[in-house]
Amino acid sequence: QVQLVESGGGLVQAGGSLRLSCGVSGTSINFAPMGWYRQAPGKQREFVARISSSGTNYADAVSGRFTVSRDSGRNSLLLQMNSLKPEDTAVYYCARYNTGDPSRVAYWGKGTLVTVSS
């Protein structure tokens, strides 16, 4: 059974940095594309970043500030977030895409809260 567990969220001042981690069990982190999404209060969940064998993709709002990567040794997905803004405040979710249809998310973590104060 595939499980995703996020960690690393917290409270940070604007301009600061955080690194989120997503521990993956039940499968290798290298077997399918992985990604990060976020959901701000009162808003729909939105795409943040994705990593696959083809490379990485980012939402325009985070491009140049966030970096997604894999830690194969720990079977974990990482999200380095720099120059954080109050509008980055959200619950961040780890996602594993479907191996048969990489456009669809097959598994979600429960999320970790990131709060950026102004």
C-alpha positions as CSV (number, residue, x, y, z in Angstrom):
1,Q,0.0,0.0,0.0
2,V,1.4,3.3,-1.1
3,Q,1.6,6.0,1.7
4,L,2.8,9.6,1.5
5,V,3.6,11.5,4.7
6,E,4.5,15.2,4.5
7,S,6.6,17.0,7.1
8,G,8.5,20.3,7.4
9,G,5.7,22.8,7.5
10,G,5.5,25.6,10.0
11,L,5.4,29.3,10.6
12,V,8.0,31.5,8.8
13,Q,8.4,35.2,8.1
14,A,8.1,36.6,4.6
15,G,11.3,36.3,2.8
16,G,12.3,33.2,4.7
17,S,12.7,29.6,3.6
18,L,11.3,26.2,4.5
19,R,12.0,22.7,3.2
20,L,9.2,20.2,2.9
21,S,9.7,16.5,2.8
22,C,7.4,13.7,1.7
23,G,8.3,10.2,2.9
24,V,7.1,7.5,0.5
25,S,6.4,3.9,1.5
26,G,5.0,1.0,-0.5
27,T,6.8,2.0,-3.7
28,S,9.9,3.6,-5.0
29,I,9.9,7.3,-5.4
30,N,11.5,6.8,-8.9
31,F,8.7,4.6,-10.3
32,A,6.3,7.4,-11.2
33,P,6.1,11.2,-11.4
34,M,5.7,13.0,-8.1
35,G,4.4,16.4,-7.3
36,W,3.4,19.0,-4.8
37,Y,0.1,20.8,-4.6
38,R,-1.3,23.4,-2.2
39,Q,-4.6,24.6,-0.9
40,A,-5.0,28.0,0.7
41,P,-8.0,28.8,3.0
42,G,-11.1,29.3,0.9
43,K,-9.5,28.3,-2.3
44,Q,-9.2,25.2,-4.5
45,R,-6.2,22.9,-4.5
46,E,-3.6,24.0,-7.0
47,F,-0.5,22.6,-8.7
48,V,2.8,23.7,-7.3
49,A,5.6,21.5,-8.8
50,R,6.2,18.2,-10.5
51,I,9.2,16.0,-11.1
52,S,9.5,13.1,-13.5
53,S,12.1,11.3,-15.6
54,S,11.6,14.2,-18.1
55,G,12.5,16.9,-15.7
56,T,10.6,19.4,-13.5
57,N,7.7,21.8,-13.9
58,Y,6.5,24.6,-11.7
59,A,3.5,26.8,-11.4
60,D,4.2,30.4,-12.5
61,A,3.6,31.7,-9.0
62,V,6.5,29.7,-7.5
63,S,8.9,29.4,-10.4
64,G,12.4,30.7,-9.5
65,R,11.6,30.4,-5.8
66,F,10.7,26.7,-5.2
67,T,12.8,23.7,-6.1
68,V,11.4,20.1,-6.2
69,S,13.8,17.2,-6.0
70,R,14.0,13.5,-5.0
71,D,16.1,12.0,-2.2
72,S,16.3,8.5,-3.5
73,G,18.4,7.3,-0.6
74,R,15.5,8.2,1.8
75,N,12.8,7.5,-0.8
76,S,11.5,11.0,-0.2
77,L,10.3,14.0,-2.2
78,L,11.5,17.4,-1.3
79,L,10.3,20.9,-1.8
80,Q,12.8,23.7,-1.1
81,M,10.9,27.0,-0.7
82,N,12.8,30.3,-0.7
83,S,11.7,33.9,-0.7
84,L,8.4,32.9,0.8
85,K,5.5,35.3,0.5
86,P,2.3,35.6,2.6
87,E,0.3,34.3,-0.4
88,D,2.3,31.0,-0.2
89,T,0.3,30.3,3.0
90,A,-1.5,27.0,2.5
91,V,-1.6,23.3,3.3
92,Y,0.9,21.6,1.0
93,Y,0.2,18.1,-0.3
94,C,2.5,15.5,-1.7
95,A,1.2,13.6,-4.7
96,R,2.2,10.5,-6.7
97,Y,0.9,10.3,-10.2
98,N,-0.6,7.2,-11.8
99,T,2.0,5.1,-13.6
100,G,-0.5,4.2,-16.4
101,D,-1.8,7.8,-16.8
102,P,0.9,10.3,-15.6
103,S,-1.6,13.1,-15.9
104,R,-3.6,11.8,-13.0
105,V,-2.8,11.8,-9.3
106,A,-3.1,8.3,-7.8
107,Y,-2.1,9.0,-4.2
108,W,-2.2,12.0,-1.9
109,G,-0.6,12.7,1.4
110,K,-2.6,14.3,4.3
111,G,-0.7,17.6,4.0
112,T,1.5,19.9,6.0
113,L,0.6,23.5,6.9
114,V,2.8,26.4,5.8
115,T,2.1,29.8,7.3
116,V,4.0,32.9,6.0
117,S,3.6,36.0,8.1
118,S,4.1,39.5,6.7
